[in-house]
Amino acid sequence: MDTNFSADDLAFREEVRAFLDAQFDDDLLALLRGPDGVKSGMVEWQRRLYKQGWVAPGWPKEYGGTGWSLTQKYIFETERALRGIPDVVPFGLIMVGPVIYTFGSAEQKQRFLPRILKSEDWWCQGYSEPGAGSDLAALQTKAERDGDEYVVSGAKIWTTYAQHADWIFCLVRTSQEGKKQEGISFLLIDMTSPGITVNPIHTIDSKHTLNEVQFDQVRVPLANRIGEENKGWTYAKALLEHERTAIAGVGDSKRKLSQIRTHAAQEKWGEGCVLDDPKFASRLAAIEVELMALEFTELRSLASAAVGKGPGAASSLLKLKGTEIRQSLDQLHMDLAGYYSGIAVEPGESWQTIGHEYGSDARVEFMYGRAATIFGGSNEVQRNITAKYVLGL
């Protein structure tokens, strides 16, 4: 693999840098940090990307994608992550959008894809249930045919941003015949439909991002089913491959690694810095080596997608190692927080800011990182997929 950028690639990188520096400005950052910033801020950022034509790098150009090469996608993702700029909200642009343009009808593509690109519709994901998480095929939310509609009853859980969503894409059980994977269908459901209740789930950091969504005799037109009835598992697997690839988070982990190295180089009371500790330096180097290997695996996966193939089982490897690396980085960040927490505050100095960064931020990131090996399919499931499809066991 040639890792040297061409002159055109370098010119593109400068274009990306100029755009990100100009468009992700203080006004947008203030909006994201505001009381309702999650939705209003992200919609504004995605609309700026859309105006530039860059909101959906992974989509085919015919549906509104960029037409970028593999290298250009890599450059954009790297530059975004190095600046700490959030990725797009995945549920519409990364998850259900590709399912619609791959398996949807012409009418569905025309109806939904432009609104996803323009961030006019906010989507959420209805996969996990109170009794069906990692074993997703055990789901029990039912959809029964009634003329030209389905009647949906059941519940979904851990539904991120459902309180903001206009639509939810759902896996529902439409048959009890055969294997449990064979009786599942993929529905697009309007969140304003009568019979839908969103119950908030508040996490230990007092934030509200997760929800339980209940369906009580919710009527959904047959026209909102993707593909064939009882074939939803096929479409769901394709979506999960894209989700797991996104969860790898290589660019964001590279930024976090750089931050940790910078923080660890700070001296404390003239006693030297943590980076001088051989044990700490060894831990940091081990994570860096794993991250480099993960990055090349991601590049191979993107190369496969560039020639029209899905990410395949490699997405499980990306999710597996990417989330483990994230947890290792979060643990390292917490260890640094403990070491630097005793730094004295001197007049005219800004150690208060550093104290906040090493304290509150490290703790929140550590808590969220614990869940990383669960969402998107637990890592135990990813090991089984890897053993079966990669190792042939």
Secondary structure, DSSP 8 states (H G I E B T S, - for coil): ---S--HHHHHHHHHHHHHHHHHS-HHHHHHHTSTTHHHHHHHHHHHHHHHHT-S-TTS-GGGT-----HHHHHHHHHHHHHTT-----HIIIIIIHHHHHHHS-HHHHHHHHHHHHTT-S-EEEE--BTTBSSSGGG---EEEEETTEEEEEEEEES-TTGGG-SEEEEEEE---SSSGGGGEEEEEEETTSTTEEEEEEE-TTS-EEEEEEEEEEEEEEGGGEESSTTBHHHHHHHHHHHHHHHHT-HHHHHHHHHHHHHHHTS-STTS--GGG-HHHHHHHHHHHHHHHHHHHHHHHHHHHHHTT---TTHHHHHHHHHHHHHHHHHHHHHHHHHHHTT----TT--HHHHHHIIIIIHHHHHHHHHGGGTTTS-HHHHHHHIIIIIS--
